[in-house]
């Protein structure tokens, strides 16, 4: 039996008594992917990006493994929640304007020790101060460096529009602003190179685009390594007790880890290995997170219809943001309908072997966003479901 067919047989046996729609995580694949991230990090700790996992039980599972340390959260409310649940090192990856949560942070010694917030503008420091509400705890701060690649004198820009702080001297100036301001502690720096870590360089049937991406990423890695090293040196010249420098992402772990200036790597999507990571040449992984939809109609030869399925991923709209039918192999969307909110027709010869009530297994385009559609994940070991654990949604938490 081919590997994918064997996986389908395992998943069908494991969930035979469960009704779809449902989502599962294959723990053997999840753990193997975790080991691969640690291997590629080359001895530097991996901070888990929670937005790519969105399940507290699985965050705890990976944090218990050697090589992982700390969580990178995506909202301040989530960061405080995780800290209250026992995570003692949470880095907030994005600036926040949540005044109520800043007041909680500044008033609670445990939260203030555990959570580091993100800043890339002195105005954000003022907002935090105005939100303290009498809280006197020192707020830990991380500064973010813009990583985008600028070409032709800045006329071409490649990379996410994140921090406005690009040059080492600018970052050192922002560091001085933090140091001069009572009630804050400068703890770290972050520089996330999404144009390297999150853009595939081996897209099927698109060789020219893939070659162009590889060239861009080679130039971007060299440029950023030099600028990041200079920025870290500039900040350490005014804040020598800087605790950490965070960089990377699943697609760039080994490259970022090779930089001496970086002390830790951020990664999360590589634990689930969603479909978008099939387009990377620098590493492989095992799909660990899938969802199943039930066959509810057989409209004709070579066609089945499943319930639900319209679960697009974030980002610029396109076919690459759609989940893909994965098991049985060989199904495809009807180009006229695509995946629908309440039903999804699927075409292909495997449809003729599917019966009403059978499961079709899908892979989401991105990682943690799948958990916004399901309140629990069924954990599979071999051909058995050994636990069902709540997602963030299942714990009543929808942070964005």
C-alpha positions in Angstrom: 0.0 0.0 0.0 1.3 3.5 -0.9 2.2 5.7 2.1 -0.7 8.1 1.5 -3.2 5.3 1.1 -1.9 3.7 4.3 -2.4 7.0 6.1 -5.9 7.3 4.8 -6.6 3.8 6.0 -5.2 4.6 9.5 -7.1 7.9 9.8 -10.4 6.2 8.7 -9.9 3.4 11.2 -9.0 5.8 14.0 -12.1 8.0 13.4 -14.6 5.3 12.3 -16.8 6.0 15.3 -16.6 9.8 14.9 -18.8 12.0 12.7 -17.2 14.5 10.3 -16.5 17.4 10.0 -13.5 16.8 12.3 -9.9 17.7 12.6 -6.9 15.5 13.7 -3.3 15.8 14.4 -1.0 12.8 13.7 1.3 12.8 16.8 4.0 10.7 15.1 4.2 13.3 12.3 3.9 16.2 14.8 6.8 14.9 16.9 9.0 14.1 13.8 8.4 17.7 12.5 9.4 19.1 16.0 12.6 17.0 15.8 13.4 18.4 12.4 12.9 22.0 13.5 15.4 21.4 16.4 17.9 19.8 14.1 17.7 22.7 11.7 18.1 25.2 14.5 21.6 23.8 15.2 21.5 24.1 19.0 19.7 27.4 19.2 16.4 27.3 21.1 13.1 27.3 19.1 10.4 29.7 20.3 7.0 28.3 19.3 4.8 30.6 17.2 1.4 30.0 18.9 -0.7 31.4 16.0 0.5 28.4 14.0 -0.6 25.9 16.7 -3.6 27.4 18.5 -4.0 24.5 20.8 -2.7 24.7 24.4 -2.2 21.0 24.8 0.0 20.8 21.7 1.9 23.9 22.8 2.6 22.2 26.1 3.6 19.0 24.3 6.2 20.7 22.1 7.5 22.9 24.9 8.3 19.8 26.9 10.7 18.6 24.2 14.4 19.4 24.3 15.3 22.3 22.0 12.1 24.4 22.5 11.9 27.4 24.8 9.1 30.0 25.1 6.1 31.0 23.0 5.6 33.8 20.5 2.0 35.0 20.9 -0.1 37.0 18.4 -2.2 39.2 20.7 -1.7 40.7 24.2 -4.9 39.0 25.5 -3.5 35.6 24.3 -0.1 36.4 25.9 -1.6 37.1 29.3 -3.9 34.0 29.0 -0.9 31.8 28.3 1.1 33.3 31.1 -1.8 32.7 33.5 -1.9 29.1 32.3 1.8 28.6 33.3 3.9 29.6 30.3 6.7 31.6 31.9 8.2 33.2 28.7 5.8 34.8 26.2 7.0 37.2 23.5 4.2 39.2 21.8 5.0 39.3 18.1 3.0 42.4 17.2 2.4 45.8 18.8 -0.9 46.1 20.7 -3.3 48.9 21.6 -5.2 46.8 24.1 -5.3 49.3 27.0 -7.2 47.0 29.4 -4.7 44.2 29.0 -1.7 46.7 29.4 -3.3 47.7 32.7 -3.5 44.0 33.8 0.2 43.5 32.7 1.4 46.5 34.6 -0.4 45.5 37.8 0.6 41.9 38.0 4.2 40.9 38.9 3.8 37.3 37.5 2.5 38.6 34.1 5.1 41.3 34.0 7.9 38.8 34.5 6.5 36.4 31.9 5.4 38.6 29.0 7.5 40.8 26.7 5.6 43.2 24.4 6.6 44.4 20.9 7.5 48.1 20.2 8.7 49.8 17.0 7.6 53.4 17.7 8.0 55.6 20.8 4.3 56.4 20.6 3.6 52.8 21.6 5.5 53.4 24.8 3.3 56.4 25.5 0.2 54.4 24.9 1.4 51.7 27.4 2.1 54.4 30.0 -1.3 55.9 29.5 -2.9 52.5 30.0 -1.1 51.5 33.2 -4.0 52.6 35.4 -1.8 52.8 38.5 0.1 49.6 37.8 3.8 50.0 38.6 5.3 46.8 37.3 8.2 47.1 34.8 7.1 46.3 31.3 9.4 44.2 29.3 9.9 45.4 25.7 11.2 43.9 22.5 12.2 46.1 19.5 11.4 45.0 15.9 13.7 45.6 12.9 12.2 45.8 9.4 13.7 42.9 7.3 12.4 43.8 3.9 14.7 43.7 0.9 15.0 47.1 -0.8 16.4 47.3 -4.3 17.1 50.1 -6.8 17.4 52.7 -4.1 14.2 51.6 -2.4 12.0 51.7 -5.5 11.5 48.0 -5.2 10.5 46.6 -1.8 10.1 42.8 -1.0 8.8 41.7 2.3 6.0 42.3 4.8 5.2 45.8 5.9 6.0 45.5 9.5 8.3 47.8 11.5 9.2 51.3 10.3 12.7 50.9 11.9 15.1 49.7 9.3 18.6 51.0 9.9 20.9 50.1 12.9 21.1 53.7 14.0 17.3 54.0 14.1 17.1 50.9 16.2 19.7 52.1 18.6 17.8 55.4 18.9 14.6 53.5 19.7 16.5 51.5 22.3 17.7 54.8 23.9 14.0 55.9 24.1 13.1 52.8 26.0 16.1 53.1 28.4 15.3 56.7 29.2 11.7 55.9 30.0 11.0 54.8 33.6 8.9 51.6 33.9 10.3 49.8 30.9 13.0 47.1 30.5 14.6 46.5 27.1 14.7 42.7 26.8 15.2 41.8 23.2 15.1 42.3 19.4 13.1 40.6 16.7 13.5 40.5 13.0 11.2 38.3 11.1 12.1 37.6 7.4 8.8 36.5 6.1 9.9 36.9 2.4 12.4 34.1 3.1 10.7 32.0 5.8 7.2 32.1 4.3 7.6 32.1 0.5 8.1 28.8 -1.3 10.9 28.5 -3.8 9.9 25.2 -5.5 6.3 25.8 -6.7 5.1 22.9 -8.9 4.8 23.7 -12.6 6.2 27.2 -12.1 10.0 26.9 -12.7 10.7 30.5 -13.6 8.9 31.9 -10.6 10.7 29.4 -8.4 14.0 30.3 -9.8 13.3 34.0 -9.3 12.3 33.4 -5.6 15.5 31.5 -5.0 17.6 34.3 -6.4 15.6 36.9 -4.3 16.0 34.9 -1.1 19.7 34.4 -1.6 20.2 38.1 -1.9 17.8 38.8 0.9 19.6 36.4 3.3 23.0 38.0 2.7 21.7 41.6 3.0 19.7 40.9 6.2 22.5 38.9 7.9 24.8 41.9 7.5 22.2 44.5 8.6 20.9 42.4 11.5 24.4 41.9 12.8 25.0 45.7 12.6 21.7 46.4 14.3 22.3 44.0 17.2 25.8 45.5 17.7 24.3 49.0 17.7 21.7 48.1 20.3 24.1 46.2 22.5 26.4 49.3 22.5 23.6 51.1 24.5 22.0 48.1 26.1 24.7 45.4 26.7 22.4 43.2 28.9 20.0 42.5 26.0 18.6 39.0 26.7 17.6 37.7 23.2 17.6 38.3 19.5 14.8 36.5 17.7 14.6 35.7 14.0 13.5 33.2 11.4 10.5 31.2 10.7 9.8 27.6 9.6 11.1 28.2 6.1 14.4 29.8 7.1 15.3 28.0 10.4 18.7 26.7 9.3 19.7 29.9 7.5 18.8 32.3 10.4 20.3 30.0 13.0 23.7 30.2 11.2 23.8 34.0 12.1 25.9 34.7 15.2 23.8 37.7 16.1 20.6 35.6 16.4 20.1 33.8 19.8 16.8 32.1 19.2 14.6 31.0 16.3 10.8 31.4 15.9 8.8 28.6 14.2 5.4 27.0 14.5 3.9 26.1 11.1 6.6 23.4 10.6 4.9 21.4 13.4 1.7 20.9 11.3 3.3 21.3 7.8 0.3 22.8 6.0 0.1 22.7 2.2 2.0 25.9 1.5 5.2 24.2 2.8 5.1 21.7 0.0 6.7 24.5 -2.1 10.0 24.7 -0.2 13.2 23.0 -1.4 15.3 23.6 1.8 13.4 21.1 4.1 10.7 18.5 4.1 8.1 17.5 6.6 5.2 15.2 7.3 1.6 16.6 7.1 0.4 16.4 10.7 -2.8 18.3 10.8 -5.8 17.4 8.6 -9.5 17.8 8.6 -12.2 15.5 7.3 -15.5 16.4 5.6 -18.3 13.8 5.0 -19.6 12.8 1.6 -23.3 13.8 1.6 -24.2 13.6 -2.1 -23.2 11.7 -5.2 -24.4 13.9 -8.0 -23.1 11.8 -10.9 -20.2 9.8 -12.2 -16.9 11.1 -11.0 -18.4 13.5 -8.6 -19.1 13.6 -4.8 -20.2 16.5 -2.6 -18.9 17.0 0.9 -20.4 19.1 3.7 -18.7 22.5 4.2 -15.1 23.2 3.1 -14.8 26.9 2.5 -11.9 27.4 4.8 -9.5 29.8 2.9 -6.3 30.9 4.5 -5.3 34.5 5.1 -3.1 36.5 2.7 -3.5 37.7 -0.9 -6.5 35.9 -2.4 -5.6 33.1 -4.8 -5.9 29.4 -5.3 -2.8 28.8 -3.1 -4.9 30.0 -0.1 -7.4 27.2 -0.5 -7.3 23.8 1.4 -6.5 20.9 -0.9 -8.3 17.5 -1.1 -5.6 15.1 0.2 -7.0 11.7 0.8 -8.1 9.8 -1.3 -5.5 11.0 -3.7 -6.8 12.4 -7.1 -9.8 14.5 -6.1 -10.0 18.1 -7.2 -12.4 21.1 -7.0 -15.0 21.9 -9.5 -13.4 25.1 -11.0 -16.9 26.7 -11.3 -17.8 26.2 -7.6 -14.5 25.7 -5.6 -14.8 25.0 -1.9 -18.1 26.3 -0.6 -19.4 27.5 2.7 -21.9 24.7 3.1 -21.0 22.2 0.4 -18.1 21.4 -1.9 -18.3 19.3 -5.0 -15.2 17.2 -5.7 -14.3 15.7 -9.1 -12.1 12.8 -10.1 -12.2 9.0 -10.5 -11.7 8.3 -6.8 -15.2 9.8 -6.3 -16.8 6.7 -7.7 -15.4 4.6 -4.8 -16.7 6.9 -2.1 -20.0 6.2 -0.4 -22.4 8.5 1.5 -20.9 9.0 4.9 -17.3 8.4 3.9 -14.6 10.9 4.8 -12.5 13.0 2.5 -9.4 14.3 4.2 -8.0 17.8 3.5 -4.9 19.8 4.3 -5.3 23.5 5.1 -3.1 26.0 3.2 -1.7 27.5 6.4 -1.2 26.1 9.9 -3.1 27.4 13.0 -6.0 29.0 11.1 -7.5 25.5 10.8 -8.2 25.7 14.5 -10.6 28.6 14.1 -12.9 26.1 12.4 -12.9 23.3 14.9 -13.3 23.3 18.7 -11.1 20.2 19.2 -8.3 18.2 17.7 -8.4 14.4 17.7 -4.9 13.2 18.5 -4.0 10.0 16.5 -1.3 7.5 17.4 -1.1 4.7 14.9 -4.7 3.9 14.0 -6.3 5.0 17.3 -7.5 8.4 18.6 -5.9 8.6 22.0 -7.2 12.0 23.1 -9.4 14.9 22.0 -8.0 18.3 23.1 -9.6 21.7 22.8 -8.3 24.3 20.3 -8.2 27.9 21.4 -11.8 28.1 20.0 -12.8 25.1 22.1 -11.5 26.9 25.2 -13.7 29.9 24.4 -10.8 32.0 23.1 -11.0 33.8 19.8 -8.2 36.3 20.1 -8.5 37.7 16.6 
